[in-house]
Amino acid sequence: MLRILVADDEPIVRMDLCSMLEELGYEIAGEAGDGFDALEVCRACRPDVVLMDVWMPVFDGLTAAERILREDVCRCVVLLTAFNDAELIERATRIGVAGYLVKPVAQQHLRPAIEVALAQSRRLGESREETEEARRKLEETKLIARAQTILAEQEMISESEAYQVLRRLSMHKRKSMAVLAKALIEQYHASGGKGRSGIP
């Protein structure tokens, strides 16, 4: 069952939203009357979805959403607003908000908005993971290439041979080539670029 945090500075609105959500089969993970409390509740109970008003005291909804998503304490945020504001939607999208609803919210609009937001959030998460993985692999490739060059110079061998040395050492030590490359580069800088690598 999906757990939802409802954040709105108007108690009657929170009560209505909680009632509608429970009727739809969702679990209420908590309530908050301002953006600061919404962040604190997210940190404490890590809900699946935050349903949050844009205009609230302390932290407004956008500020709170940005902090919640940056800290990864909730799967996705759906904003509530009384206005269909293109600039607001653009800023919310930039932050990573996965959906929004215009007040007053009708019950029949809640489930589609939440399900679409969750799907969008999953896609964004997968895209971020793929980007991060590509960045990590690029950094590892650069480390290995740099270590190859250093090893080739120090041992007076070709870079191809240096690569094979690193590869054999990686298998022997059961460490990734990137980890060994980083260690070799650090050793090289610590020695001021002098002496041999010490790699057998």
PEGIBEL-V737077 format. One record per pair of residues at least 12 apart in sequence whose C-alpha atoms are under 8 Angstrom apart, sorted by the first residue. I is the first residue (numbers start at 1). J is the second residue. Records with the same first field share a line. If there is no record, write none. Layout:
I->J + J
This chain:
1->25 + 26 + 27
2->26 + 27 + 47 + 48 + 49
3->26 + 27 + 28 + 29 + 47 + 48 + 49
4->26 + 27 + 28 + 29 + 30 + 47 + 48 + 49 + 50 + 51
5->28 + 29 + 30 + 31 + 32 + 38 + 42 + 47 + 49 + 50 + 51 + 52
6->18 + 28 + 30 + 31 + 32 + 50 + 51 + 52
7->31 + 32 + 33 + 34 + 35 + 38 + 50 + 51 + 52 + 53
8->32 + 33 + 34 + 52 + 53 + 56
9->32 + 33 + 34 + 53 + 56 + 57
10->33
11->33
14->31
20->107
21->107 + 110
24->111
29->45 + 47
33->56
34->56 + 57 + 58 + 59 + 60 + 61
35->56 + 57 + 58 + 59 + 60 + 61 + 63 + 64
36->58 + 59 + 64
38->64
39->64 + 67 + 68
42->68 + 73 + 74
43->73
46->73 + 74
47->73 + 74 + 75
48->74 + 75 + 76
49->74 + 75 + 76 + 77 + 78 + 114 + 118
50->74 + 76 + 77 + 78
51->77 + 78 + 79 + 80
52->77 + 78 + 79 + 80
53->79 + 80 + 81
54->79 + 80 + 81
55->81
61->79
62->92 + 95
65->77 + 95 + 97
66->95 + 96
69->96
75->118 + 121
76->97 + 98 + 117 + 118 + 121
77->97 + 98 + 99 + 117
78->97 + 98 + 99 + 100 + 101 + 113 + 114 + 117
79->97 + 99 + 100 + 101
80->100 + 101 + 102 + 103
81->100 + 101 + 102 + 103
82->102 + 103 + 104
83->102 + 103
84->102
98->117 + 118 + 120 + 121
99->113 + 114 + 116 + 117
100->113
101->113
140->178
141->178
143->178 + 181 + 182
144->177 + 178 + 181 + 182
146->181 + 185
147->181 + 182 + 184 + 185
148->160 + 162 + 163 + 166 + 181
149->162
150->185 + 188
151->197
154->195 + 196 + 197
155->196 + 197
166->180 + 181
184->197
